[in-house]
């Protein structure tokens, strides 16, 4: 199976011409991972970029006392390991599959540099993606360091609304159809799953939201 074909389904890669897919397809393939499999560890060589064709991947690191810190949970169509493009030689984080059917397309750094060199618009989109990823990570770390758990949850839901929501920039209830489990959300805001359940129940009693398995409705007060 060709790997670069999947670029056509991702907005980031729509600028690439079909002949570029043919030029690279013979040297690429998809890798399959099951739940808890690692794609790479901290200190591994950073020589590839990765695209998620299916499933979910957790990005994080471990503190000196062994505590896991989750930086991001990524889904279909998203890119990770992107710091290798900027010259990172060793990984400073781990990437782990959290889905039983995760399929990933690895792309060598040299191949990615060739694609970026041949297409200025594509190159700009890559750097823009990296900048946005750093910005979101910085904001999440600020939340973890300086905000209480309830505030972290509310601000995370605002971010989730921008990424996966309907009607989030207009009046009326905000509907978020998201790919995360409660365990994912708890990891991303730095709380235990029982604490998350308590917070969600509080917000539902306050009639601020309704939380379902894959959908969140955030109620907006009438003017």
Backbone as CSV, one residue per row, in Angstrom:
resi,resn,N_x,N_y,N_z,CA_x,CA_y,CA_z,C_x,C_y,C_z
1,UNK,0.839,-1.208,0.000,0.000,0.000,0.000,0.871,1.254,0.000
2,UNK,0.502,2.232,-0.809,1.221,3.496,-0.819,0.963,4.243,0.469
3,UNK,1.974,4.931,0.972,1.769,5.708,2.187,1.443,7.148,1.884
4,UNK,2.091,7.707,0.874,1.920,9.120,0.607,0.523,9.423,0.084
5,UNK,-0.224,8.383,-0.394,-1.602,8.629,-0.839,-2.418,9.280,0.254
6,UNK,-2.113,8.950,1.495,-2.921,9.468,2.590,-2.772,10.980,2.732
7,UNK,-1.660,11.517,2.224,-1.471,12.964,2.278,-2.644,13.692,1.606
8,UNK,-3.248,13.046,0.612,-4.329,13.697,-0.133,-5.551,13.926,0.751
9,UNK,-5.692,13.164,1.831,-6.851,13.284,2.703,-6.623,14.283,3.832
10,UNK,-5.432,14.783,3.957,-5.083,15.699,5.037,-4.895,17.089,4.454
11,UNK,-5.569,18.073,5.009,-5.501,19.432,4.464,-4.063,19.909,4.295
12,UNK,-3.201,19.525,5.221,-1.815,19.968,5.191,-1.116,19.593,3.904
13,UNK,-1.535,18.515,3.257,-0.810,17.983,2.113,-1.510,18.182,0.774
14,UNK,-2.587,18.962,0.769,-3.327,19.136,-0.474,-2.535,19.875,-1.544
15,UNK,-1.473,20.599,-1.130,-0.689,21.362,-2.091,0.279,20.487,-2.885
16,UNK,0.460,19.241,-2.478,1.424,18.375,-3.159,0.838,17.834,-4.464
17,UNK,1.680,17.751,-5.467,1.238,17.248,-6.773,1.277,15.711,-6.794
18,UNK,0.427,15.064,-7.583,0.387,13.594,-7.627,1.723,12.948,-7.973
19,UNK,2.527,13.598,-8.841,3.786,12.947,-9.223,4.724,12.834,-8.030
20,UNK,4.577,13.701,-7.040,5.414,13.590,-5.843,5.029,12.359,-5.034
21,UNK,3.743,11.991,-5.053,3.345,10.778,-4.357,4.004,9.565,-5.011
22,UNK,3.957,9.513,-6.329,4.552,8.376,-7.048,6.057,8.307,-6.826
23,UNK,6.672,9.460,-6.693,8.121,9.497,-6.530,8.564,8.869,-5.216
24,UNK,7.702,8.919,-4.210,8.107,8.433,-2.887,7.370,7.180,-2.432
25,UNK,6.314,6.775,-3.135,5.453,5.734,-2.600,6.159,4.393,-2.419
26,UNK,7.143,4.085,-3.264,7.798,2.779,-3.165,8.665,2.642,-1.926
27,UNK,9.055,3.764,-1.319,9.958,3.705,-0.164,9.235,3.927,1.158
28,UNK,7.895,3.932,1.130,7.139,4.170,2.354,6.059,3.114,2.548
29,UNK,5.710,2.872,3.775,4.645,1.927,4.098,4.032,2.320,5.434
30,UNK,2.881,1.750,5.762,2.245,1.997,7.045,2.756,1.013,8.087
31,UNK,2.871,1.474,9.317,3.228,0.617,10.446,2.003,0.484,11.346
32,UNK,1.744,-0.735,11.828,0.591,-0.997,12.680,1.027,-1.120,14.139
33,UNK,0.233,-0.547,15.033,0.503,-0.605,16.470,-0.778,-0.950,17.208
34,UNK,-0.611,-1.639,18.333,-1.741,-1.921,19.208,-1.641,-1.054,20.469
35,UNK,-2.679,-1.111,21.274,-2.733,-0.299,22.488,-1.521,-0.553,23.374
36,UNK,-0.892,0.531,23.835,0.281,0.535,24.732,1.606,0.314,24.009
37,UNK,1.573,0.039,22.693,2.831,-0.049,21.941,3.462,1.343,21.835
38,UNK,4.787,1.395,21.953,5.503,2.658,21.789,5.983,2.810,20.351
39,UNK,5.811,4.003,19.811,6.353,4.320,18.490,7.807,4.730,18.646
40,UNK,8.090,5.520,19.660,9.473,5.822,20.028,9.531,6.216,21.500
41,UNK,10.754,6.134,22.063,10.997,6.481,23.458,11.834,7.753,23.540
42,UNK,11.901,8.320,24.739,12.834,9.423,24.983,14.257,8.940,24.690
43,UNK,15.039,9.787,24.078,16.449,9.536,23.720,16.614,8.680,22.469
44,UNK,15.528,8.217,21.864,15.649,7.530,20.573,16.108,8.532,19.504
45,UNK,16.709,8.017,18.450,17.130,8.865,17.342,15.919,9.502,16.670
46,UNK,16.005,10.807,16.416,14.895,11.536,15.785,15.164,11.643,14.286
47,UNK,14.793,10.612,13.549,15.087,10.595,12.110,13.842,10.435,11.244
48,UNK,12.662,10.509,11.863,11.421,10.348,11.104,10.342,11.296,11.620
49,UNK,9.391,11.590,10.733,8.166,12.286,11.066,7.045,11.264,10.905
50,UNK,5.962,11.415,11.651,4.910,10.400,11.622,3.533,11.020,11.359
51,UNK,2.748,10.343,10.515,1.371,10.731,10.238,0.432,9.635,10.724
52,UNK,-0.633,10.020,11.411,-1.591,9.036,11.916,-2.665,8.783,10.852
53,UNK,-2.687,7.569,10.335,-3.702,7.191,9.347,-4.970,6.712,10.051
54,UNK,-4.789,6.133,11.239,-5.923,5.606,12.001,-5.485,5.442,13.443
55,UNK,-6.416,5.626,14.389,-6.117,5.411,15.795,-5.732,6.680,16.534
56,UNK,-5.144,6.504,17.732,-4.757,7.627,18.578,-3.359,7.393,19.154
57,UNK,-2.622,8.483,19.327,-1.247,8.421,19.847,-1.091,9.433,20.978
58,UNK,-0.498,8.984,22.061,-0.223,9.843,23.214,1.231,10.307,23.165
59,UNK,1.442,11.604,23.347,2.780,12.187,23.398,3.027,12.675,24.818
60,UNK,4.160,12.305,25.412,4.427,12.733,26.783,5.850,12.455,27.205
61,UNK,6.092,12.631,28.493,7.416,12.346,29.047,7.254,11.950,30.508
62,UNK,8.330,11.452,31.091,8.312,11.037,32.492,9.200,11.964,33.312
63,UNK,8.705,12.354,34.481,9.500,13.177,35.389,10.559,12.303,36.055
64,UNK,11.449,12.939,36.808,12.530,12.197,37.466,11.998,11.165,38.454
65,UNK,10.829,11.434,39.037,10.265,10.468,39.981,9.323,9.473,39.308
66,UNK,9.349,9.445,37.971,8.592,8.443,37.236,7.158,8.798,36.924
67,UNK,6.744,10.025,37.206,5.378,10.434,36.919,5.220,10.765,35.437
68,UNK,4.157,10.261,34.857,3.892,10.512,33.440,3.200,11.859,33.259
69,UNK,3.707,12.644,32.307,3.089,13.916,31.951,2.656,13.822,30.485
70,UNK,1.370,13.955,30.228,0.836,13.852,28.871,0.802,15.236,28.242
71,UNK,1.495,15.394,27.128,1.545,16.683,26.428,0.440,16.818,25.401
72,UNK,0.091,15.713,24.738,-0.929,15.770,23.699,-1.443,14.371,23.410
73,UNK,-2.684,14.295,22.954,-3.245,13.062,22.413,-3.714,13.386,21.006
74,UNK,-3.137,12.710,20.023,-3.354,13.037,18.617,-4.170,11.952,17.929
75,UNK,-4.903,12.350,16.897,-5.807,11.427,16.213,-5.562,11.452,14.705
76,UNK,-6.439,10.761,13.982,-6.336,10.587,12.531,-5.997,11.891,11.805
77,UNK,-4.995,11.800,10.932,-4.627,12.943,10.105,-3.622,13.880,10.735
78,UNK,-3.222,13.629,11.991,-2.297,14.545,12.656,-0.851,14.069,12.539
79,UNK,0.039,15.022,12.640,1.480,14.805,12.480,2.146,14.847,13.848
80,UNK,3.165,14.012,14.071,3.960,14.132,15.304,5.410,13.757,15.025
81,UNK,6.268,14.026,16.003,7.708,13.851,15.804,8.295,14.967,14.973
82,UNK,7.536,16.080,14.862,7.879,17.148,13.914,9.134,17.926,14.288
83,UNK,9.589,17.825,15.545,10.798,18.566,15.924,12.040,18.052,15.198
84,UNK,11.950,16.839,14.641,13.064,16.313,13.846,13.320,17.189,12.627
85,UNK,12.257,17.823,12.120,12.408,18.723,10.966,13.303,19.899,11.319
86,UNK,13.241,20.314,12.598,13.996,21.489,13.046,15.414,21.146,13.474
87,UNK,15.784,19.871,13.354,17.149,19.477,13.677,17.310,18.720,14.975
88,UNK,16.214,18.371,15.649,16.315,17.577,16.869,16.961,16.227,16.537
89,UNK,18.010,15.869,17.268,18.728,14.623,17.017,18.213,13.465,17.864
90,UNK,17.778,13.766,19.105,17.262,12.757,20.024,15.874,13.162,20.501
91,UNK,15.006,12.180,20.680,13.659,12.462,21.154,13.697,12.934,22.610
92,UNK,12.891,13.916,22.913,12.779,14.418,24.284,11.443,14.017,24.905
93,UNK,10.722,13.132,24.219,9.408,12.698,24.663,9.172,11.292,24.138
94,UNK,8.106,10.656,24.601,7.734,9.361,24.036,6.458,9.513,23.217
95,UNK,6.232,8.581,22.315,4.989,8.501,21.555,4.461,7.080,21.707
96,UNK,3.211,6.956,22.144,2.644,5.643,22.453,1.244,5.507,21.872
97,UNK,0.978,4.383,21.231,-0.361,4.117,20.731,-1.307,3.879,21.901
98,UNK,-2.504,4.477,21.849,-3.498,4.213,22.886,-4.771,3.655,22.247
99,UNK,-4.603,3.050,21.092,-5.711,2.442,20.360,-5.246,1.086,19.850
100,UNK,-6.135,0.126,19.781,-5.757,-1.215,19.340,-5.560,-1.346,17.840
101,UNK,-5.967,-0.323,17.096,-5.808,-0.362,15.638,-5.212,0.944,15.151
102,UNK,-4.007,1.240,15.625,-3.329,2.462,15.203,-2.457,2.168,13.986
103,UNK,-2.634,2.972,12.949,-1.853,2.826,11.725,-1.135,4.139,11.458
104,UNK,0.186,4.053,11.246,1.013,5.254,11.145,1.906,5.186,9.920
105,UNK,2.023,6.323,9.249,2.928,6.442,8.116,4.193,7.166,8.568
106,UNK,5.339,6.475,8.608,6.599,7.154,8.941,7.221,7.776,7.685
107,UNK,7.699,8.989,7.822,8.347,9.677,6.701,9.730,10.122,7.151
108,UNK,10.767,9.713,6.446,12.126,10.100,6.794,12.321,11.612,6.749
109,UNK,13.194,12.115,7.609,13.442,13.560,7.660,13.933,14.073,6.310
110,UNK,14.808,13.317,5.642,15.321,13.758,4.345,14.187,13.869,3.321
111,UNK,13.288,12.893,3.318,12.144,12.944,2.411,11.287,14.170,2.686
112,UNK,11.025,14.423,3.978,10.215,15.588,4.325,10.900,16.881,3.905
113,UNK,12.212,16.969,4.117,12.955,18.169,3.692,12.879,18.339,2.176
114,UNK,12.963,17.233,1.437,12.850,17.305,-0.028,11.479,17.838,-0.434
115,UNK,10.420,17.328,0.202,9.068,17.781,-0.113,8.889,19.260,0.216
116,UNK,9.462,19.687,1.327,9.360,21.093,1.735,10.147,21.995,0.789
117,UNK,11.305,21.525,0.357,12.120,22.312,-0.561,11.441,22.469,-1.920
118,UNK,10.722,21.435,-2.346,10.091,21.453,-3.665,8.765,22.210,-3.689
119,UNK,8.207,22.490,-2.526,6.896,23.129,-2.483,6.857,24.142,-1.352
120,UNK,6.963,25.419,-1.690,7.032,26.481,-0.693,5.756,26.565,0.146
121,UNK,4.596,26.381,-0.487,3.330,26.444,0.243,3.242,25.323,1.272
122,UNK,3.670,24.135,0.873,3.703,23.000,1.793,4.648,23.277,2.952
123,UNK,5.813,23.825,2.652,6.796,24.146,3.679,6.224,25.139,4.689
124,UNK,5.527,26.157,4.193,4.920,27.154,5.070,3.893,26.515,5.995
125,UNK,3.080,25.596,5.459,2.067,24.934,6.267,2.701,24.069,7.354
126,UNK,3.804,23.411,7.023,4.501,22.601,8.020,4.992,23.472,9.175
127,UNK,5.653,24.584,8.841,6.171,25.457,9.900,5.045,26.097,10.699
128,UNK,3.928,26.394,10.039,2.786,26.948,10.741,2.233,25.927,11.725
129,UNK,2.153,24.665,11.301,1.680,23.604,12.181,2.575,23.471,13.405
130,UNK,3.891,23.509,13.182,4.826,23.392,14.300,4.651,24.555,15.268
131,UNK,4.487,25.767,14.732,4.291,26.937,15.582,3.020,26.831,16.406
132,UNK,1.934,26.369,15.784,0.673,26.213,16.503,0.783,25.131,17.572
133,UNK,1.508,24.045,17.258,1.686,22.972,18.237,2.447,23.487,19.462
134,UNK,3.508,24.259,19.252,4.264,24.820,20.370,3.400,25.767,21.194
135,UNK,2.569,26.565,20.506,1.708,27.520,21.197,0.688,26.799,22.080
136,UNK,0.087,25.732,21.553,-0.893,24.974,22.326,-0.231,24.282,23.508
137,UNK,0.980,23.766,23.312,1.694,23.100,24.394,2.028,24.089,25.507
138,UNK,2.475,25.276,25.135,2.806,26.301,26.123,1.564,26.673,26.941
139,UNK,0.439,26.808,26.258,-0.807,27.157,26.951,-1.221,26.042,27.906
140,UNK,-1.073,24.782,27.465,-1.454,23.669,28.324,-0.562,23.583,29.557
141,UNK,0.718,23.831,29.401,1.625,23.804,30.540,1.300,24.922,31.527
142,UNK,0.903,26.088,31.005,0.497,27.190,31.877,-0.739,26.808,32.679
143,UNK,-1.675,26.116,32.032,-2.873,25.662,32.736,-2.512,24.704,33.866
144,UNK,-1.617,23.752,33.573,-1.235,22.756,34.571,-0.520,23.385,35.760
145,UNK,0.255,24.425,35.496,1.065,25.035,36.550,0.296,26.042,37.387
146,UNK,-0.615,26.787,36.774,-1.159,27.959,37.459,-2.671,27.943,37.667
147,UNK,-3.392,26.957,37.157,-4.840,26.962,37.284,-5.315,25.769,38.107
148,UNK,-6.463,25.963,38.807,-7.042,24.851,39.548,-7.700,23.880,38.573
149,UNK,-8.062,22.701,39.083,-8.541,21.617,38.217,-9.795,22.004,37.437
150,UNK,-10.739,22.688,38.088,-11.983,23.047,37.413,-11.727,24.052,36.291
151,UNK,-10.863,25.009,36.538,-10.511,25.989,35.512,-9.788,25.311,34.355
152,UNK,-8.899,24.356,34.669,-8.195,23.619,33.610,-9.185,22.900,32.713
153,UNK,-10.196,22.289,33.312,-11.194,21.573,32.531,-11.986,22.534,31.643
154,UNK,-12.436,23.643,32.196,-13.237,24.596,31.428,-12.446,25.180,30.262
155,UNK,-11.178,25.507,30.506,-10.364,26.077,29.425,-9.996,25.021,28.398
156,UNK,-9.824,23.777,28.849,-9.572,22.696,27.895,-10.786,22.495,26.992
157,UNK,-11.989,22.595,27.565,-13.203,22.433,26.769,-13.342,23.556,25.744
158,UNK,-12.907,24.757,26.101,-12.909,25.855,25.135,-11.989,25.538,23.958
159,UNK,-10.824,24.987,24.259,-9.877,24.604,23.209,-10.443,23.465,22.369
160,UNK,-11.091,22.513,23.036,-11.697,21.382,22.345,-12.795,21.853,21.401
161,UNK,-13.511,22.883,21.826,-14.595,23.425,21.002,-14.043,24.001,19.700
162,UNK,-12.907,24.672,19.782,-12.305,25.243,18.579,-11.828,24.161,17.623
163,UNK,-11.349,23.038,18.185,-10.812,21.957,17.353,-11.897,21.037,16.787
164,UNK,-12.942,20.765,17.579,-13.913,19.744,17.188,-15.364,20.208,17.280
165,UNK,-15.582,21.482,17.589,-16.933,21.926,17.873,-17.713,22.490,16.696
166,UNK,-19.022,22.544,16.881,-19.948,23.200,15.962,-20.542,24.410,16.672
167,UNK,-20.701,25.498,15.944,-21.346,26.701,16.466,-20.538,27.368,17.587
168,UNK,-19.222,27.085,17.649,-18.433,27.568,18.785,-18.068,29.046,18.676
169,UNK,-18.284,29.643,17.535,-17.983,31.059,17.390,-19.264,31.886,17.260
170,UNK,-20.393,31.273,17.618,-21.678,31.953,17.485,-22.476,31.796,18.770
171,UNK,-23.606,32.497,18.847,-24.487,32.328,19.986,-25.182,30.982,19.884
172,UNK,-25.740,30.537,20.986,-26.366,29.222,20.998,-25.425,28.194,21.603
173,UNK,-25.970,27.035,21.936,-25.170,25.989,22.570,-24.030,25.546,21.658
174,UNK,-22.898,25.236,22.282,-21.738,24.734,21.563,-21.744,23.211,21.619
175,UNK,-21.628,22.557,20.471,-21.643,21.098,20.384,-20.248,20.613,19.996
176,UNK,-19.669,19.753,20.818,-18.327,19.239,20.565,-18.402,17.733,20.326
177,UNK,-18.138,17.296,19.109,-18.037,15.872,18.777,-16.551,15.525,18.732
178,UNK,-16.067,14.891,19.775,-14.623,14.736,19.976,-14.206,13.261,19.983
179,UNK,-12.908,12.975,19.819,-12.438,11.589,19.773,-11.878,11.061,21.092
180,UNK,-12.003,11.823,22.188,-11.308,11.473,23.425,-12.179,10.689,24.403
181,UNK,-11.546,9.796,25.144,-12.199,9.135,26.268,-12.042,10.016,27.510
182,UNK,-12.763,9.672,28.573,-12.604,10.422,29.821,-11.183,10.263,30.357
183,UNK,-10.604,9.092,30.161,-9.224,8.875,30.594,-8.277,9.803,29.843
184,UNK,-8.506,9.981,28.529,-7.678,10.899,27.732,-7.765,12.316,28.289
185,UNK,-8.991,12.770,28.532,-9.186,14.142,29.006,-8.554,14.337,30.373
186,UNK,-8.713,13.351,31.259,-8.100,13.439,32.588,-6.581,13.567,32.471
187,UNK,-5.980,12.786,31.578,-4.527,12.851,31.387,-4.095,14.219,30.869
188,UNK,-4.869,14.783,29.946,-4.496,16.055,29.319,-4.613,17.235,30.270
189,UNK,-5.506,17.162,31.265,-5.625,18.286,32.204,-4.961,17.981,33.546
190,UNK,-4.317,16.825,33.648,-3.517,16.520,34.832,-4.313,16.197,36.077
191,UNK,-5.430,15.447,35.920,-6.201,15.007,37.081,-6.472,13.517,36.953
192,UNK,-6.942,12.905,38.040,-7.333,11.501,37.983,-8.708,11.391,37.325
193,UNK,-9.029,10.203,36.867,-10.352,10.009,36.243,-11.483,10.231,37.238
194,UNK,-11.374,9.752,38.500,-12.439,10.053,39.472,-12.627,11.555,39.694
195,UNK,-11.527,12.308,39.732,-11.637,13.760,39.897,-12.350,14.381,38.704
196,UNK,-12.025,13.907,37.497,-12.706,14.414,36.306,-14.201,14.143,36.380
197,UNK,-14.582,12.955,36.818,-16.003,12.627,36.932,-16.711,13.567,37.908
198,UNK,-16.054,13.872,39.017,-16.628,14.792,40.005,-16.834,16.168,39.382
199,UNK,-15.818,16.647,38.655,-15.908,17.972,38.028,-17.013,18.014,36.984
200,UNK,-17.111,16.965,36.153,-18.144,16.919,35.119,-19.541,16.887,35.737
201,UNK,-19.700,16.123,36.818,-20.998,16.060,37.494,-21.369,17.413,38.088
202,UNK,-20.369,18.119,38.653,-20.621,19.455,39.198,-21.100,20.402,38.106
203,UNK,-20.420,20.380,36.952,-20.769,21.276,35.853,-22.140,20.938,35.267
204,UNK,-22.478,19.641,35.269,-23.801,19.254,34.778,-24.893,19.703,35.744
205,UNK,-24.635,19.595,37.057,-25.604,20.070,38.050,-25.782,21.583,37.974
206,UNK,-24.691,22.275,37.619,-24.762,23.730,37.460,-25.361,24.124,36.117
207,UNK,-25.730,23.117,35.321,-26.333,23.299,33.993,-25.438,24.110,33.058
208,UNK,-24.129,23.842,33.182,-23.169,24.486,32.284,-22.868,23.615,31.072
209,UNK,-23.062,22.314,31.224,-22.804,21.417,30.095,-23.517,20.099,30.282
210,UNK,-23.576,19.343,29.197,-24.041,17.961,29.217,-22.949,17.124,28.582
211,UNK,-22.495,16.110,29.307,-21.333,15.333,28.866,-21.755,13.930,28.476
212,UNK,-21.508,13.560,27.211,-21.755,12.207,26.729,-20.447,11.533,26.368
213,UNK,-20.527,10.303,25.883,-19.316,9.530,25.595,-18.461,10.191,24.520
214,UNK,-19.081,10.682,23.463,-18.334,11.289,22.360,-18.822,12.691,22.016
215,UNK,-19.734,13.217,22.830,-20.249,14.554,22.542,-20.415,15.347,23.829
216,UNK,-20.044,16.605,23.770,-20.227,17.524,24.880,-21.052,18.703,24.381
217,UNK,-22.098,19.049,25.113,-22.890,20.240,24.803,-22.620,21.272,25.885
218,UNK,-22.097,22.431,25.490,-21.845,23.516,26.425,-22.976,24.522,26.285
219,UNK,-23.719,24.692,27.364,-24.873,25.576,27.328,-24.436,27.029,27.369
220,UNK,-25.073,27.831,26.528,-24.794,29.264,26.492,-25.993,30.013,27.080
221,UNK,-25.701,30.921,27.974,-26.761,31.707,28.608,-27.413,32.632,27.587
222,UNK,-28.705,32.785,27.687,-29.428,33.712,26.811,-29.078,35.148,27.167
223,UNK,-28.997,36.005,26.141,-28.661,37.403,26.388,-29.791,38.096,27.130
